[in-house]
Amino acid sequence: MPALKPTHYTAEIVWLGAVMTEDREALMSPARDALDLTFEGVKGAFHAGLTRPSCSRVKSQYPRNTAIKNERQLSIVSQEELDQIAAQLGIDAIDPARVGATMVIKGIPDFTHVPPSSRLQAESGATVTVDMENRPCLFPAKSLEIVHPGKGKGFKPAAQDRRGVCAWVAAEGRVAIGDILTL
């Protein structure tokens, strides 16, 4: 079994936000300059909390709405993969606020396939643990459809293997635009 060892891979935080609403149509994640990460995630965010009700992603393990550890506190995507999705959709760019992102990073190749249990650590000490790949879903597609009519339906296939990861806070701290994370 691999041990946790710092790698030479680093990424710059280029965007931060948090979904603060239950409106799954808009799925807006207002941009922020910095986020205070706590053991519950981002205070007030839709996905905050130490636990969460189980959903379709874990239906083979738990009946729906079973209280489980919240490993989906954050949604982290890479700028490179967002650019690939946009190109496949035939649009100039994807606003991370429309895909429910908490953090957009730049610099780690094939970021969506970073192994589960990997850590991303900021210079502040704030550390997040990657849970698993965040599979494409319909909520970002609906949100993108609002600003790119006729393109939203293509999101799921375009985002396959490019949707980023879900993560949870392993060590509390502040992260900000421009911070460097070490994998």
C-alpha positions, 0 to 999 in steps of 0.5 A: 500500500502506498504511503503519503509522500509529497510529490513534485506536482503542484497546482495553483488555485485559480478560482474559489467559490461555494454553492450556497443555495439548494437551487439545483437548476442554477447551481451557482457557486459565487466566486470568492478570493479566499475560503476558510476550510473547516472540518465541516467544509465551507461554512454555509455551503450546500455540501458542508457538514461532517455527515451527509445523507447517502445518495445514488453514488453510494447506493450499492453500499447504503440505502438512500438517506443513510447518514454517512461521513461527508466526503463530498464537502468540496468539488475540485476541478482543473482549469485544463479539464474545464478548457477541454470540456468547453472546447468539446461543447464548442464554447469559449469557456466554462464558468466554474460557478455553473458547475458547482465548483469549490476550487479550480486548480491549474498545473496537475495533468489529468487531475480527475484521475488523481488517486483517492486518498491523495492530499492537496496541501496549501502553504497555510497547512490547509489540506484536503483529501481526495475522495474520488472522481466526481462523475458528470451529472445533470445539474451542471448541464442544466446550469450551463444550458441557461447561458449556453442554450443548446449546449448543456445537454452535451456536458455529461459526455464532454465532462466524462473523465474530466469532472474533477474530484470530490474532497473533504477537509483533512486539516483546517486552514485558509486557501486563497487565489494564487496559493500553491497546493502540493500533491 
